[in-house]
Structures are given as C-alpha cells and as structure tokens.
Amino acid sequence: MENYIAKNKVRAATAKMAKGRQKQLDKIDRIEAPTIASVKPSITFKYLE
C-alpha cells in the first residue's frame, strides 16, 4: 500500500484516493511479524526385518 501511495500522491486524478489510503495506513497499529525458528522436518521410517 505504501508503494501505491508514493506513486499516486502526485497525480491529480488519484491524489484523493492516495490521501485516503495514507489516512488508513496512519490509523493501523503496526506489529512486527513473528520470527519462526527454522527447524528442518525429519521423517523416520521403522522397517521390520
């Protein structure tokens, strides 16, 4: 959405829409994405011999 605002803020035809989206973006409380520990999945098969 930030890219959209940056591109369309200058244009007269889309400036109002970009300003509206900027207001929406300002109202949003930003949180960081949780970091997930990268654990390699392992599969073991037991064979009867």
Secondary structure per residue as TSV (DSSP state, phi and psi in degrees):
chain	resnum	aa	ss	phi	psi
A	1	M	-	360.0	-33.4
A	2	E	H	-63.9	-36.2
A	3	N	H	-64.1	-42.5
A	4	Y	H	-59.7	-45.8
A	5	I	H	-62.3	-44.6
A	6	A	H	-62.7	-39.1
A	7	K	H	-74.3	-39.4
A	8	N	H	-101.1	-0.3
A	9	K	S	-67.3	-32.3
A	10	V	S	-81.4	-34.7
A	11	R	-	-67.9	137.4
A	12	A	T	-69.2	-35.5
A	13	A	T	-70.3	-30.3
A	14	T	T	-116.9	9.1
A	15	A	H	-64.6	-41.1
A	16	K	H	-63.4	-43.0
A	17	M	H	-65.4	-39.5
A	18	A	H	-65.9	-39.4
A	19	K	H	-65.5	-38.6
A	20	G	H	-63.4	-42.2
A	21	R	H	-68.7	-31.9
A	22	Q	H	-65.0	-40.0
A	23	K	H	-63.4	-42.2
A	24	Q	H	-60.9	-43.1
A	25	L	H	-65.6	-36.6
A	26	D	H	-67.5	-30.1
A	27	K	H	-77.4	-22.6
A	28	I	S	-75.4	132.0
A	29	D	-	-83.0	119.9
A	30	R	-	-87.3	136.9
A	31	I	-	-124.7	156.7
A	32	E	-	-84.3	146.4
A	33	A	-	-69.2	137.6
A	34	P	-	-67.0	142.9
A	35	T	-	-89.0	131.9
A	36	I	-	-107.8	125.8
A	37	A	-	-66.4	129.7
A	38	S	-	-83.6	104.3
A	39	V	-	-110.0	126.3
A	40	K	-	-73.5	129.9
A	41	P	-	-70.9	141.9
A	42	S	-	-130.4	138.4
A	43	I	-	-123.0	129.7
A	44	T	-	-121.9	139.5
A	45	F	-	-115.6	134.0
A	46	K	-	-99.9	127.0
A	47	Y	-	-108.7	136.9
A	48	L	-	-90.2	126.5
A	49	E	-	-117.2	360.0
